[in-house]
Amino acid sequence: MSEKTHKLKMSRYPVILVVVALLSLCRMSVAMEEKKTYIIHMAKSQMPATFNDDHAHWYDSSLKSVSDSAEMLYVYNNVVHGFSARLTPQEAESLETQPGILSVLPELKYQLHTTRTPTFLGLDKGADFFPESDAMSDVIIGVLDTGVWPESKSFDDTGLGPVPASWKGQCESGTNFSSSNCNRKLIGARYFSRGYETTLGPIDESRESKSARDDDGHGTHTSTTAGGSVVQGASLFGYAPGTARGMATRARVAVYKVCWVGGCFSSDILAAMDKAIDDNVNVLSLSLGGGISDYYRDSVAIGAFAAMEKGILVSCSAGNAGPSPYSLSNVAPWITTVGAGTLDRDFPAYVSLGNGKNFSGVSLYKGNSLSNKMLPFVFAGNASNVTNGNLCMTGTLIPEKVKGKIVLCDRGINARVQKGSVVKAAGGAGMVLTNTAANGEELVADAHLLPATAVGQKTGDAIRDYLTSDSNPMATILFEGTKVGIEPSPVVAAFSSRGPNSITPEILKPDIIAPGVNILAGWTGAVGPTGLEEDDRRVGFNIISGTSMSCPHVSGLAALLKGAHPEWSPAAIRSALMTTAYTAYKNGGAIQDVSTGKPSTLFDHGAGHVDPVSALNPGLVYDITADDYLDFLCALNYTPSQINSLARRNFTCNESKKYSVTDLNYPSFAVSFPAESAARTGSAGSSSIKYSRTLTNVGPAGTYKVTVTSPSNSVKIMVEPETLSFSQMNEKKSYTVTFTAPSMSSSTTNVFGRIEWSDEKHVVGSPVAISWT
C-alpha cells in the first residue's frame, strides 16, 4: 500500500467515527425522548390563588411548564388530586421538582385474574334471611372489567323498580353499544381507553368494540356473578344445569370497561374508579391485579382509599399465583382481598386405559364422544421434533404421529384449551391433559374443542408409565356429566394466591375465600366458551375459574349486606363476612388445600370461607374509619407527601403520639415476632407484642366471653378483659391481646390460633397467624 493511499484511508476514519457518533447520539436521543404515561399527584392545598380554584387550569399550567406538546389524558377529581399525561422520563423528572407536585408515578399494566353457588352458600333460603326490600334494590355494584354483553338474560330487569334516585352515572354509546342497551338492572356502562391507546395505539375495532361492549366474556361473567338476575334453565352444554343467579339478584349493576386485549392500564383504572365514585356506586368489584407495591404507588389501593372514604366497599381478587407464598395482589387493608375455593360440584370424565385401569379427570366437552371405543394413545413428547413437544404448543405436533389417536399433553405455558385445539388441528382424536408439579392435583374443567379430560399430576405420572411400558397403548375417555355433593368441599384452589402479606406482615391476607372454581355465569356472544378464535360455538353461560370468579361472589354478598344494613361502613361489612366465615367442615375437619392435600392455613384461606347467612347477623363488628387508616399510614412511617398521595389532603403525623400497625382495628391478627432477637419485654429469651381492638355491637344487648385457641404451648395469648357487655346498639367496647413467644429462627414453622367472642347466640371469630421474621 502506498503512503498516499494509506493517508487517504486514515483520513476517512475521523469522518466514519463522527457519523457513528452522530448515529449513536440520534439513537440515544430517540430513546431519551420515548414517552410514557405518568400519573401526577398534586397537593391541592398548594394551588396558587391566581388559578381561582380552577384545578384543571393549574394542572395544565404545571404540565406546560415542562412540555409544550404534552396533553392530559385524564383529570382526576376523587381518587387523586391530579392528572395523567404522556411524558419523556426527563420531563417527568423535571415535573416532579415543580411546586405543588407530590409524586410523578409511571403507569402500571394490570392483568385479569382469570347455578350451584347460591345453594352452596345458603342463599337459596331466600326471603327468610335476605328480605327483598326496596333498600336491597337501591344497592349499586360497580364492576371494573372487560365490559358487558347487555343481551345476556342475566340482565333481565323484570320486576325491578325505577333506577335508584341516587344514581348519577351514564350509559355511554360507542361501537356496537348504545344507551338503549342499559335498563333497570344494567343501569350504567362506561369505557376508558385513553391510557391504553396512548401506550399501545388505537384500538383495533375489528377485534374489539371501542365501547362498554364485552368481546372477551370475563366482564360479563364477573358482573353477572355479582348481581345477575335469576335465570331458569341455565347451563353450559347441559353441564351445571339449573337456575343461574347472581349473589345479589335485586341489586343494580354498573359496568366500567378498563381492560382490553393488551391489558388494563392504571390511568384508565383510576379514571373508572373516579367516575364510579361520582356515579354513587355502593360496591366496587375489581378482578384484576398488577403485582405488589407500596400503597402510595399502587393505583388500585389509591383509588380504593378514596372509595372507602365515600362509604364504598372495594372487593379485589387475591391473584392466581398460588400456591407460592407471598404471591398476593391487592393487600391494602382498606381492600377486601378474596381467595378462591371449590364448590361441591364436579364434571367427571374418566380415562380408561388398555390395561383395564380407569383414572378420574374433569371436562366440559360436549360433542361427538369416543363411544367407549379404544383408540391408540401417544405421548405428545414422542410425537414432536421439538424439545417442548410435551406441551402441545402450536405447530409442535407431527400429524402423522397423532392422527386418529388420543394424545397425552402436559399442562403449562399455553392455555389448556389451546392444547386441545393443537391436537385437533394435527388430526388427533382426543386429549388427556395432565398436571405437572406446578399444579399438583388441582383439576379445572374446560369446554374443549375435542374429546378431552384433565387429570392430576399423580394420575398423569401413572398414565405416562403405562405409555412407556406398553408396546401398544390404547385409551378412551368417558364423560359423566355433572355430579353434586362432592366432598370435601370447599377446598382451597391451588392457583389461589397466598400470604403472608409482603407489604405489611401484620395485616393477614387474603381476608376470605369464596367459590372460584368451575363457576357458571353469563357470557359474551362475541366469542366461544374457550375464547379461541377457532371456537365458533356461542353460549349464554360459561364455566370458568380463578380468583376473578371468587371476587364478585364477595362483591355481591357485600351488596346484600349493604341492602340489609345501609348504615354499615365498608369495614363493618367486611368484618361481618370475616368473623362469621368458617374454617372447618360439618364433620369438624379443617378445610383442605388441594395443592398439598393437607389442611389449609390462614395464609391460604384468611378468616375462612364466606357464610353470608351468618354474616347478616354477626352480633359484633370491627369498624375502621378513614382516620384509623391515616394512623396506620403513620405507623408505616409514611412521609406527609406519601400520605397526601393516598388521602388527597395534608395530614401530619403527631410526633408525640406512638403509632402502631397492631392498633389498626382489623378483624384478624397477624403477629410477626423478630427472629432470634433479644427479648423486648417479659422473660429472657421471649418477646411480647400487644394488639388493641374495639368491637361495635350491631345486635341485641348481650355479654360476650372470649375463648382463645393457642397455636402451641410455647405461645401465650392473653386477652384483657375476658368479658365484654353491651347494653345497646352501636355501643363500643375495647380489649387488648398480648402475644408472648420465645425467640425462634426465621425458618420456624408458622403457627395458627383463634380468638372468639360469643354470647351463645353469635360467634365473632378472629384468626391468629404467628410467624418469626
C-alpha positions in Angstrom: 0.0 0.0 0.0 1.4 3.4 -1.0 1.8 6.1 1.6 -0.7 8.3 -0.2 -3.4 5.6 -0.2 -2.7 4.9 3.5 -3.1 8.6 4.3 -6.3 8.7 2.3 -7.8 5.7 4.2 -6.7 7.1 7.5 -8.2 10.4 6.7 -11.6 8.8 6.3 -11.6 7.3 9.8 -12.5 10.6 11.6 -15.4 11.0 9.2 -16.6 7.5 9.9 -16.2 8.0 13.7 -18.2 11.2 13.5 -21.0 9.5 11.6 -21.1 6.6 14.1 -21.1 9.0 17.0 -23.9 11.0 15.4 -25.9 7.9 14.8 -25.4 6.8 18.4 -26.5 10.2 19.6 -29.6 10.0 17.5 -30.4 6.6 18.9 -29.8 7.9 22.4 -31.9 11.0 21.7 -34.8 8.8 20.4 -34.6 6.5 23.4 -34.4 9.5 25.8 -37.4 11.1 24.1 -39.6 8.0 24.3 -42.8 9.0 26.1 -44.6 7.0 28.8 -47.8 7.6 30.7 -47.4 9.0 34.2 -49.9 9.7 36.9 -49.2 13.0 38.6 -50.3 13.6 42.2 -50.8 17.2 43.1 -51.0 18.9 46.6 -54.4 20.6 46.3 -53.6 23.0 49.2 -50.6 24.4 47.4 -52.5 25.7 44.4 -51.7 29.4 43.8 -54.6 31.7 44.4 -54.2 33.1 40.9 -55.9 30.0 39.5 -59.2 30.9 41.3 -59.8 27.3 42.4 -59.6 26.1 38.8 -57.7 22.9 39.4 -57.7 21.8 35.8 -56.1 25.1 34.7 -53.4 24.6 37.4 -52.7 21.1 36.3 -52.4 22.2 32.7 -50.1 25.1 33.6 -47.9 22.7 35.6 -47.7 20.3 32.7 -47.0 23.1 30.1 -44.1 24.2 32.4 -42.1 21.1 31.3 -43.7 20.3 27.9 -45.4 22.4 25.3 -46.7 19.4 23.4 -47.9 17.1 26.3 -51.7 16.8 26.8 -53.6 15.5 29.8 -55.2 12.1 29.3 -57.5 12.3 32.4 -58.1 14.8 35.1 -59.0 13.0 38.4 -61.3 14.6 40.9 -62.0 11.9 43.5 -59.3 9.1 43.6 -56.4 11.5 43.1 -55.9 15.2 43.0 -54.1 15.3 39.8 -54.0 14.0 36.2 -52.3 11.6 33.8 -50.2 12.5 30.8 -47.6 11.2 28.3 -44.1 12.5 29.2 -40.5 11.7 28.5 -38.5 10.5 31.5 -36.7 13.8 31.6 -40.0 15.7 31.5 -41.4 13.6 34.3 -38.2 14.2 36.4 -38.5 17.9 35.8 -42.2 18.0 36.6 -41.6 16.3 39.9 -39.5 19.3 41.0 -42.3 21.8 40.3 -44.2 23.4 43.2 -47.3 21.5 44.3 -46.2 18.2 42.9 -46.4 15.3 45.3 -45.3 12.5 43.0 -45.0 11.5 39.4 -45.6 7.8 39.1 -45.2 5.7 35.9 -48.3 3.9 34.8 -48.6 0.1 35.5 -50.3 -2.5 33.5 -52.7 -4.8 35.3 -54.0 -8.2 34.3 -57.3 -10.0 34.8 -57.2 -12.8 37.4 -58.9 -15.4 35.3 -76.0 -22.2 39.2 -74.9 -24.1 42.1 -73.1 -21.3 44.1 -76.2 -19.7 45.7 -77.3 -23.1 47.1 -73.8 -23.9 48.3 -73.7 -20.6 50.1 -77.1 -21.0 51.6 -78.7 -18.2 49.6 -81.5 -20.5 48.4 -83.0 -19.8 51.9 -84.1 -16.5 50.3 -86.5 -14.2 51.9 -86.2 -15.7 55.3 -82.8 -14.2 55.6 -82.5 -11.6 52.9 -85.9 -9.8 52.6 -86.3 -8.3 49.1 -86.8 -4.8 50.4 -86.6 -1.5 48.4 -83.2 -1.0 50.1 -81.9 -4.1 48.5 -82.7 -2.9 45.0 -81.2 0.5 45.8 -77.7 -1.0 46.1 -75.4 -0.5 43.0 -72.5 -2.7 42.2 -69.8 -1.2 40.0 -67.6 -3.7 38.1 -64.3 -2.8 36.5 -63.5 -5.4 33.9 -63.7 -6.1 30.1 -67.2 -4.6 29.7 -70.6 -6.2 29.4 -72.8 -8.2 27.0 -76.1 -6.4 27.7 -78.2 -9.0 25.8 -77.4 -11.7 28.5 -80.5 -13.0 30.2 -78.8 -12.3 33.5 -79.5 -8.6 32.9 -83.3 -9.0 32.6 -84.9 -6.2 34.6 -88.3 -7.8 35.1 -89.7 -6.9 38.5 -87.3 -4.2 39.3 -88.5 -0.7 40.1 -87.1 2.6 38.7 -83.4 3.2 38.7 -82.4 4.4 42.2 -82.6 8.2 42.6 -79.0 8.1 44.0 -77.6 7.0 40.6 -75.6 9.7 38.8 -74.0 7.7 36.1 -74.5 7.2 32.4 -74.9 4.5 29.7 -72.3 5.6 27.1 -72.7 4.9 23.4 -69.8 3.5 21.4 -69.0 0.8 18.9 -71.8 -1.8 18.9 -73.3 -0.2 22.0 -76.0 2.4 22.6 -77.6 3.9 25.6 -80.7 1.8 24.9 -78.6 -1.3 25.9 -79.0 -0.3 29.6 -82.1 -1.0 31.6 -83.2 -1.1 35.2 -80.8 -3.9 36.0 -77.8 -2.8 33.9 -78.1 0.9 34.8 -74.7 2.1 33.7 -71.9 1.4 31.2 -68.8 3.4 30.6 -65.4 2.6 28.9 -61.9 4.0 29.5 -59.3 3.6 26.8 -57.1 6.7 26.7 -54.3 5.2 28.7 -54.4 2.0 26.8 -54.4 3.7 23.4 -51.6 6.2 24.1 -49.4 3.2 25.0 -50.4 0.6 22.5 -52.0 2.6 19.8 -55.6 2.9 18.6 -58.0 0.1 19.5 -58.4 -2.4 16.6 -62.2 -2.2 16.3 -62.2 -5.3 14.1 -61.1 -7.3 17.2 -62.9 -5.5 20.0 -65.5 -2.8 20.4 -64.5 0.7 21.4 -67.3 0.8 23.9 -68.6 -0.9 27.0 -69.4 -4.0 25.0 -67.7 -7.1 26.2 -65.9 -9.0 23.4 -63.9 -11.2 25.9 -66.5 -12.7 28.3 -64.7 -12.1 31.5 -66.5 -8.9 32.4 -70.0 -10.4 31.7 -69.1 -13.4 33.8 -68.0 -11.3 36.8 -70.8 -8.8 36.7 -73.5 -11.5 36.4 -71.9 -13.4 39.2 -72.1 -10.4 41.5 -75.6 -9.1 40.6 -77.2 -11.2 37.8 -80.9 -11.7 37.7 -82.5 -15.2 38.2 -82.4 -17.2 35.0 -84.2 -20.6 34.8 -82.7 -23.5 32.8 -79.2 -22.2 32.6 -76.2 -24.5 31.8 -73.2 -24.8 29.6 -73.9 -27.5 27.0 -76.0 -29.2 29.7 -73.3 -29.1 32.3 -74.3 -27.5 35.7 -78.0 -27.3 34.8 -80.4 -25.4 36.9 -81.2 -21.8 37.9 -78.4 -19.2 37.5 -78.4 -16.2 39.7 -76.0 -13.6 41.0 -75.3 -13.1 44.6 -77.5 -10.0 44.8 -80.3 -10.6 42.3 -82.1 -7.3 43.0 -79.0 -5.1 43.1 -78.3 -2.8 40.1 -75.1 -3.3 38.0 -72.9 -0.6 36.5 -70.0 -1.6 34.3 -66.7 0.2 33.7 -64.7 -1.3 30.9 -61.0 -0.8 31.6 -59.5 -4.0 30.3 -58.7 -4.5 26.6 -56.9 -7.1 24.5 -53.5 -5.8 25.6 -54.3 -5.5 29.3 -55.7 -3.0 31.9 -53.8 0.3 32.4 -53.7 2.1 35.7 -54.6 5.6 34.2 -57.8 4.0 32.9 -58.5 2.1 36.1 -58.1 5.3 38.2 -60.4 7.2 35.7 -63.0 4.5 36.1 -62.9 4.5 39.9 -63.0 8.3 39.8 -66.3 8.1 37.8 -67.7 5.3 39.8 -67.4 7.4 42.9 -69.2 10.3 41.1 -71.8 7.9 39.9 -72.6 6.8 43.5 -72.0 3.1 43.4 -72.1 1.2 46.7 -69.7 -1.6 46.0 -66.7 -1.8 43.6 -65.6 -5.2 42.2 -62.1 -5.5 40.6 -61.0 -8.9 39.4 -57.6 -7.7 38.3 -54.1 -7.1 39.8 -50.7 -5.8 38.9 -48.1 -7.2 41.3 -47.3 -5.7 44.6 -46.0 -2.2 45.6 -46.3 0.3 48.4 -49.8 1.6 48.9 -49.0 5.1 47.8 -47.7 3.7 44.5 -50.5 1.3 43.9 -53.3 2.8 41.7 -55.9 0.3 42.9 -55.0 1.0 46.5 -55.1 4.7 45.9 -58.5 4.6 44.2 -59.9 2.2 46.8 -58.9 4.6 49.6 -61.0 7.4 48.1 -63.8 4.9 47.6 -63.6 3.7 51.2 -63.9 7.3 52.4 -67.1 7.7 50.4 -68.6 4.5 52.0 -67.9 2.2 49.1 -66.7 -1.3 49.8 -63.9 -2.4 47.3 -63.5 -6.1 46.7 -60.5 -7.4 44.8 -59.2 -10.7 43.7 -56.2 -12.1 45.5 -54.5 -13.3 42.3 -53.9 -16.6 40.6 -50.2 -17.0 41.5 -50.7 -19.7 44.1 -49.6 -22.0 45.7 -46.4 -20.0 46.1 -46.2 -18.0 49.4 -46.1 -14.1 49.2 -47.9 -14.2 45.9 -50.9 -11.9 46.8 -52.1 -8.9 45.0 -54.4 -6.1 46.4 -53.3 -6.3 50.0 -54.2 -2.8 51.2 -56.1 -3.1 54.5 -59.0 -0.9 53.1 -59.5 -3.5 50.3 -61.3 -6.8 50.8 -59.0 -9.4 49.3 -60.6 -12.6 48.1 -59.0 -16.0 47.5 -60.7 -19.0 45.7 -62.2 -22.3 46.9 -64.2 -25.0 45.2 -67.9 -25.9 45.1 -69.4 -29.3 45.9 -69.9 -29.8 42.1 -67.7 -31.6 39.6 -67.7 -32.7 35.9 -66.1 -36.1 35.9 -64.5 -37.5 32.7 -62.6 -40.8 33.1 -59.6 -42.1 31.2 -59.9 -45.8 30.6 -56.6 -47.5 29.6 -55.9 -50.6 27.6 -54.6 -52.4 30.7 -58.1 -52.1 32.3 -57.3 -49.2 34.7 -59.5 -46.2 35.0 -58.5 -42.7 36.2 -60.8 -39.8 37.0 -60.4 -36.4 35.4 -62.7 -33.4 34.6 -64.1 -32.0 31.4 -66.9 -29.8 29.9 -66.6 -31.3 26.4 -69.9 -31.6 24.6 -69.9 -33.1 21.1 -69.3 -36.4 19.4 -68.0 -38.8 22.0 -65.5 -41.6 21.5 -68.3 -44.1 22.1 -66.2 -46.1 24.6 -64.0 -47.0 21.7 -60.4 -47.8 22.5 -58.0 -45.7 20.4 -54.2 -45.6 20.0 -52.6 -43.5 22.7 -49.5 -41.4 22.3 -47.4 -39.0 24.5 -47.1 -35.6 22.8 -43.3 -35.5 23.5 -42.9 -38.6 21.3 -45.0 -37.1 18.5 -42.9 -34.0 18.1 -39.5 -32.9 16.9 -39.1 -30.0 19.4 -37.9 -30.2 23.0 -41.1 -28.8 24.4 -43.3 -31.0 22.3 -44.9 -32.4 25.5 -46.7 -29.1 26.0 -48.7 -29.3 22.7 -47.9 -25.8 21.6 -49.0 -24.5 18.2 -47.2 -26.3 15.3 -45.2 -28.7 17.5 -47.1 -32.0 16.8 -46.3 -34.2 13.8 -49.7 -35.0 12.2 -48.6 -38.5 11.0 -47.9 -39.5 14.6 -51.1 -38.2 16.2 -53.8 -38.7 13.5 -56.7 -40.7 14.9 -55.0 -41.1 18.3 -55.6 -39.8 21.8 -52.6 -37.5 22.8 -51.2 -37.0 26.3 -50.2 -33.3 26.8 -48.5 -31.7 29.8 -50.0 -28.6 31.3 -48.0 -25.3 31.2 -47.1 -22.2 29.1 -50.0 -22.1 26.7 -53.7 -22.2 27.5 -55.3 -25.6 28.4 -58.0 -25.3 25.7 -55.4 -24.3 23.1 -53.5 -27.5 23.6 -56.7 -29.4 22.6 -57.1 -27.2 19.6 -53.5 -28.0 18.6 -54.1 -31.7 18.9 -57.3 -31.4 16.9 -55.6 -29.4 14.2 -52.9 -32.1 13.9 -55.6 -34.8 13.4 -55.8 -36.1 16.9 -59.0 -37.8 18.1 -58.8 -36.8 21.8 -56.6 -35.4 24.5 -55.6 -36.2 28.1 -54.2 -33.1 29.8 -52.0 -33.9 32.8 -50.9 -31.6 35.5 -47.3 -31.2 36.4 -45.8 -30.4 39.8 -46.7 -26.8 39.4 -50.5 -27.6 39.6 -50.5 -30.8 41.6 -53.9 -32.4 41.9 -56.0 -29.3 41.1 -58.5 -30.0 38.4 -60.1 -27.2 36.3 -62.7 -28.2 33.8 -62.7 -26.7 30.3 -65.1 -26.8 27.3 -62.6 -28.4 25.0 -62.9 -28.5 21.2 -62.3 -32.2 21.0 -62.9 -35.1 23.5 -60.6 -34.3 26.3 -60.1 -34.6 30.1 -57.8 -33.1 32.6 -56.1 -35.2 35.3 -53.9 -34.5 38.3 -50.1 -35.0 38.5 -50.2 -38.4 40.2 -52.7 -39.7 37.7 -50.6 -38.2 34.8 -47.5 -40.0 36.1 -49.3 -43.3 36.2 -50.7 -42.8 32.7 -47.2 -41.8 31.4 -45.8 -45.0 33.0 -48.4 -47.0 31.0 -47.5 -45.3 27.8 -43.8 -46.0 28.2 -44.2 -49.6 29.3 -46.9 -50.9 26.9 -45.9 -51.7 23.3 -49.4 -50.9 22.0 -51.0 -48.4 24.4 -54.7 -47.7 24.0 -57.2 -45.4 25.7 -60.7 -43.9 25.6 -62.4 -41.1 27.5 -65.8 -41.5 29.3 -67.9 -38.3 30.0 -70.1 -38.5 33.1 -71.8 -35.1 33.1 -72.4 -33.1 36.3 -72.1 -34.5 39.8 -73.0 -32.7 43.0 -72.4 -33.4 46.7 -68.7 -33.7 46.1 -66.7 -34.0 49.4 -64.7 -32.5 50.8 -65.8 -29.0 49.7 -64.8 -26.3 49.7 -61.0 -26.9 49.3 -58.6 -24.0 48.6 -57.7 -23.8 44.9 -54.1 -24.4 44.2 -54.0 -21.3 41.9 -55.3 -19.0 44.7 -52.6 -16.6 45.7 -51.2 -17.0 49.2 -49.9 -14.9 52.1 -48.1 -13.8 54.0 -48.6 -10.1 53.2 -45.3 -8.9 51.7 -46.1 -5.2 52.3 -47.5 -5.2 55.8 -46.9 -8.7 57.5 -49.1 -7.5 60.5 -52.2 -7.5 58.2 -53.4 -11.0 57.4 -54.3 -11.5 53.8 -56.2 -12.9 52.0 -59.2 -11.8 54.0 -61.5 -14.6 53.0 -62.1 -17.2 50.3 -65.2 -17.7 48.1 -66.2 -20.0 45.3 -63.8 -19.6 42.3 -63.5 -22.9 40.6 -65.8 -24.0 37.7 -68.3 -21.2 38.2 -71.3 -20.9 35.9 -72.3 -17.3 34.9 -73.2 -15.1 31.9 -71.0 -14.9 28.9 -70.5 -12.8 25.8 -71.9 -13.6 22.4 -68.7 -12.4 20.7 -66.5 -15.5 21.4 -67.0 -19.1 22.2 -66.5 -20.6 25.7 -62.8 -21.3 25.2 -62.1 -17.7 23.9 -60.2 -19.2 21.0 -60.6 -17.7 17.5 -61.4 -21.1 16.0 -64.1 -21.8 18.5 -67.3 -20.8 16.6 -69.7 -22.1 19.4 -71.8 -19.5 21.2 -73.2 -19.8 24.7 -75.3 -17.8 27.1 -73.4 -19.1 30.1 -69.9 -20.3 30.6 -68.0 -22.2 33.3 -64.6 -20.7 34.2 -62.2 -20.5 37.2 -60.0 -18.0 39.0 -59.9 -15.6 41.9 -61.6 -13.4 39.3 -64.7 -15.5 40.0 -64.4 -15.5 43.8 -64.1 -11.7 44.0 -67.6 -10.9 42.5 -69.1 -13.5 44.8 -68.0 -11.4 47.7 -68.9 -8.1 45.9 -72.4 -9.4 45.5 -72.6 -10.6 49.1 -71.4 -7.2 50.3 -74.2 -5.7 48.3 -76.7 -8.0 50.1 -75.3 -6.9 53.5 -75.4 -3.2 52.4 -79.0 -3.6 51.4 -79.9 -5.2 54.7 -77.8 -2.8 56.7 -77.5 0.5 54.8 -75.8 2.2 57.7 -72.8 -0.2 57.8 -69.4 1.0 56.7 -67.2 -0.9 54.3 -65.1 -2.1 57.2 -68.2 -3.3 59.1 -69.4 -5.3 56.1 -66.0 -6.9 55.6 -65.9 -7.6 59.4 -69.2 -9.4 59.3 -68.1 -11.6 56.4 -64.8 -12.4 58.0 -65.8 -13.0 61.6 -68.6 -15.4 60.5 -66.5 -17.3 58.0 -65.9 -21.0 58.6 -62.7 -22.9 58.6 -63.9 -26.4 59.2 -66.3 -28.9 57.5 -69.5 -30.0 59.2 -67.7 -33.2 60.4 -65.1 -31.0 62.2 -62.2 -31.5 59.8 -60.2 -28.5 58.7 -60.7 -27.0 55.2 -58.2 -28.7 52.9 -55.7 -27.2 50.5 -55.8 -29.0 47.1 -52.2 -28.2 46.4 -50.9 -30.1 49.4 -53.8 -32.5 50.2 -53.4 -31.2 53.8 -55.3 -28.7 55.9 -55.1 -25.2 54.5 -53.6 -22.4 56.6 -54.6 -18.8 57.4 -52.2 -17.7 54.7 -54.3 -19.7 52.2 -57.9 -19.0 53.3 -57.6 -15.9 55.6 -60.5 -15.8 58.0 -62.1 -18.8 56.2 -64.9 -19.4 53.6 -67.7 -16.9 53.4 -71.0 -17.8 55.1 -73.4 -15.0 54.1 -76.4 -16.2 56.1 -74.3 -15.9 59.3 -72.8 -12.6 58.1 -76.2 -11.0 58.0 -76.3 -11.2 61.8 -72.7 -11.1 63.1 -73.5 -9.7 66.6 -70.4 -7.5 66.8 -68.2 -5.9 64.1 -64.7 -4.4 63.9 -65.2 -1.0 62.4 -62.5 1.2 60.9 -62.7 4.9 59.9 -60.6 6.8 57.4 -58.7 8.4 60.4 -57.8 5.0 61.6 -56.2 4.2 58.3 -54.3 7.5 58.4 -52.9 6.5 61.8 -52.0 3.2 60.2 -50.0 5.0 57.5 -48.2 7.0 60.2 -47.3 3.7 61.8 -45.7 2.7 58.5 -43.6 5.9 58.7 -45.1 7.3 55.5 -44.0 10.8 54.7 -46.5 13.7 54.6 -46.4 13.7 50.7 -46.9 9.9 50.6 -49.9 10.2 52.9 -51.2 13.1 50.8 -50.9 10.9 47.6 -53.3 8.4 49.2 -55.6 10.7 51.3 -55.6 13.7 49.0 -55.1 16.2 51.9 -52.5 17.5 54.2 -52.0 15.2 57.2 -49.1 15.3 59.5 -48.4 12.5 61.9 -48.3 13.7 65.6 -44.8 13.3 66.7 -45.9 13.0 70.4 -48.2 10.0 69.5 -47.0 6.5 69.4 -48.4 4.8 66.2 -48.5 1.0 65.8 -49.8 -1.1 62.9 -51.0 -3.5 65.6 -53.6 -0.9 66.6 -55.5 -1.0 63.3 -58.9 -2.4 64.2 -58.6 -5.4 61.8 -60.8 -8.5 62.3 -57.8 -10.8 62.1 -54.4 -11.0 63.8 -51.1 -11.5 62.0 -48.3 -11.4 64.6 -44.7 -11.1 63.4 -42.1 -11.8 66.0 -38.4 -10.8 65.4 -36.4 -13.9 64.7 -33.6 -14.8 67.2 -33.8 -11.4 68.8 -33.2 -10.3 72.4 -36.4 -10.0 74.4 -38.1 -6.7 74.3 -40.2 -7.3 77.3 -41.1 -10.2 79.6 -38.8 -13.1 80.5 -35.4 -13.6 78.9 -35.5 -15.2 75.5 -39.1 -14.2 74.8 -40.9 -11.3 73.1 -44.3 -9.8 73.7 -46.4 -7.8 71.3 -49.7 -6.1 72.2 -52.6 -5.6 69.9 -55.7 -3.4 70.7 -59.1 -3.9 69.2 -62.6 -2.3 69.5 -65.9 -4.2 68.9 -69.1 -2.4 68.0 -72.4 -4.0 68.9 -74.8 -4.4 65.8 -77.1 -6.8 67.5 -79.2 -7.1 70.7 -77.8 -6.4 74.1 -75.6 -9.2 75.4 -72.5 -10.3 77.3 -69.7 -11.8 75.2 -67.0 -14.1 76.6 -63.7 -14.8 74.9 -62.3 -18.2 74.0 -58.6 -18.5 72.9 -57.2 -21.3 70.9 -53.5 -21.1 71.3 -51.4 -22.4 68.5 -48.8 -24.1 70.7 -47.7 -24.4 74.3 -44.8 -22.1 73.8 -47.0 -19.2 72.5 -49.2 -17.4 75.1 -52.2 -15.3 74.2 -53.7 -13.2 76.9 -56.9 -11.2 76.3 -58.0 -8.4 78.6 -60.8 -8.1 79.6 -62.2 -11.6 79.1 -65.8 -10.4 79.1 -67.5 -7.6 77.2 -71.1 -6.5 78.0 -73.1 -4.5 75.6 -76.4 -2.8 76.6 -77.4 -1.0 73.4 -76.9 -0.9 69.6 -73.7 0.7 68.3 -72.1 0.6 71.7 -68.3 0.1 71.5 -66.0 -1.9 73.9 -62.2 -2.3 73.6 -59.9 -5.1 74.6 -56.2 -5.9 74.2 -54.4 -9.0 73.2 -50.8 -9.7 74.3 -48.9 -12.4 72.4 -45.8 -13.8 74.1 -43.5 -16.2 72.3 -39.9 -17.4 72.6 -37.2 -16.3 70.2 -37.0 -18.6 67.2 -35.2 -18.7 63.9 -36.9 -17.3 60.8 -37.1 -20.8 59.4 -39.5 -21.8 62.2 -42.9 -23.1 61.0 -45.7 -20.6 61.2 -48.3 -21.4 63.9 -52.0 -20.5 63.9 -54.7 -20.0 66.5 -58.0 -18.3 67.0 -59.8 -15.7 69.2 -63.6 -16.0 69.5 -66.1 -13.8 71.3 -69.6 -15.4 71.9 -72.8 -14.6 73.7 -74.0 -18.1 73.0 -76.1 -16.8 70.0 -73.3 -15.2 67.9 -69.7 -16.3 67.4 -67.3 -13.5 66.4 -64.2 -15.3 65.3 -60.7 -13.9 64.5 -57.9 -15.9 63.0 -54.4 -15.6 64.5 -51.3 -16.2 62.4 -47.9 -16.1 64.2 -44.6 -16.1 62.4 -40.9 -15.2 63.1 -39.2 -12.9 60.6 
